[in-house]
């Protein structure tokens, strides 16, 4: 993705949203400022409805999928009667933070008797809920549980009234954000904004965390910061050294100290370039441009080793090191750029006699799948050069900073998963042959380029299941809080508002968390203080910025309590239903299930005058609950 930094005034000023945060109510609203609140709920995700989940049953397994399709109007029924009918949902991999199972039956007005069990391997089972002696009439129930490593959830019918049929309308299994999923941001621009103040609540008497950007970021739940490293920072247009070498090796040492001083995790992102490196451009550093290829490979190793040792000496060992940035098309382009057709950056093209004088690590994708022997040879040679350079970088990390994980960071363009999977096949096969291997496979995700959230789910899980020995990261994401008259970005359902920004980023966190076998390890927002910003200028205070409500997504996405949020019951026409005085609640900090009182709203007038379904809302200290009441004809047997 092209990295063009907007002027600060443009980057943070946006169209007005009518709702204003409470601390700004008495301040005149300037035109073009971002305002708004955001309602951010903890992430929960029904894994059983994901495309990689499947279902089997004792009989009629061909229809078992109807029980996990997310549509309560469809149901699985066995094709013949028989004792101990069962249905099993296979979630496609294990999950450590599944906490809730919802079951909904097709038949109303009967007492369903069943057992729900969980398993990691489909052979050894642990009971989640035992309703084998149930006599309460209800169409469904919510069960809370804690069992790390669950992959299979099985419901077995154990009996019930003679007229009760075995069958399931919905078996839902909910996943929640893991504590070990790292949520963070690339905050490299902290180097640019050292003279600016950031406060959580700048107009209040107690302004909260600040004035450093990192103080506010940490307070709002950002636990990790990545830093990009330019070799010798240069203008992307002219190629001349920038007056202030921002994001260069020296200044980034200071940024790394600020991060570690606050107890945050540190990532290093080597661009191996003097300016932006991304899928459309991967220029060699000027100092390396005319090196013979063997010398270039040694220099990559030496540069990487030296810089990591400097970080370690000052007490800022990185948790993770990316060898290159978005390198789906290779990196450190050289003479092969002519075949690639590279047109960016301008200085790389204008000074081709320097930058393209020697071979580099650009990939010749134009010859992928070619049957021409010459083109095929060129394709293979480009891969060999690229992976030789990458292996040098990986080895440097292993040698200099053995506790740091090595990340390889690419993209999956919209509808181009096959290309990315070819990348991983070629890359991993070749670097292993050269004695090296990364730890983390990472992607960027921006919907306008990379597709829908559902495509992101599929991409991550395809990578995870094809290459099960690696962690999976989302190294970059972002979403705007304004612009386009509030309309969503292409491929996204979320409006460009403060709430839409929170929802879009929350959805990316969910995608990382839902990767099978808990292999999604990290999700980073890209430059939330400057690009599609999560901060805004404070009216009347020059050079001062505060986070808007969407940044609360970092803290609010994690569930502290999980409720039995739906209660199913039954009554007959004219008889008031019996609603429980409390519901169950699971506290994630200690895995304990307790009861929490619930206060129900009155029934709507006439709600039980005729058969049908009635819903009533209740409130608890931990959130809302819903009662779903089946009103049955008076002749129905509800015992």
ABEGO torsion letter per residue (X at the ends): XBBBBBBAAAAABBBBBABBBAAAAABBBBBGBBBEBBBBBBBBBBAAABAABBBBBABGAAAAAAAAAGBAABBBBBABBEBGBBBBBBAGEBBAABABBBBBBABBGBBBBBBBBBBAAGABBBBABBAAABABBBABBBBBBBBBGBABBBBBBAEEBAABBBEBABBBBBBBBBAABBBBBBAAAAAAAAABBBBABAABABAEBOABAAAAAAAAGBABBBBBBBABBBBAAAGBBBABBBGBAAAAAAAAAAAAAAGBBBBBBBAGBABBBBAABBBBBAAAAABBAAAAAAAAAAAAAAAAAAAAAAGBBBABBBBEBGAAAEBGBBAAAAAAGBAOBAAAAAAAAAAAABBBABBBAAABGBABAAAAAAAAAAAAAAAAAAAAAAAAAAAABAABBBBBBBBBBBGAAAAAAAAAAAAAAAAAAAGBBBABBBBBBBAAAAEBAAAAAAAAAAAAAABAABBBBBABBBBBABEGGGBBBBGBABBBBAAAAAAAAAAAAAAAAABBGGABABBBBBGAAABGBABBBBBGBBGBBBBBAAAAAAAAABBABBBBABBBBBBBBGBBBBBBABBBBBBAAAGBBBBBBBBBBBBBBGAAABBEBBBBBBBBAAEBBBBBBBBBBAABBAX
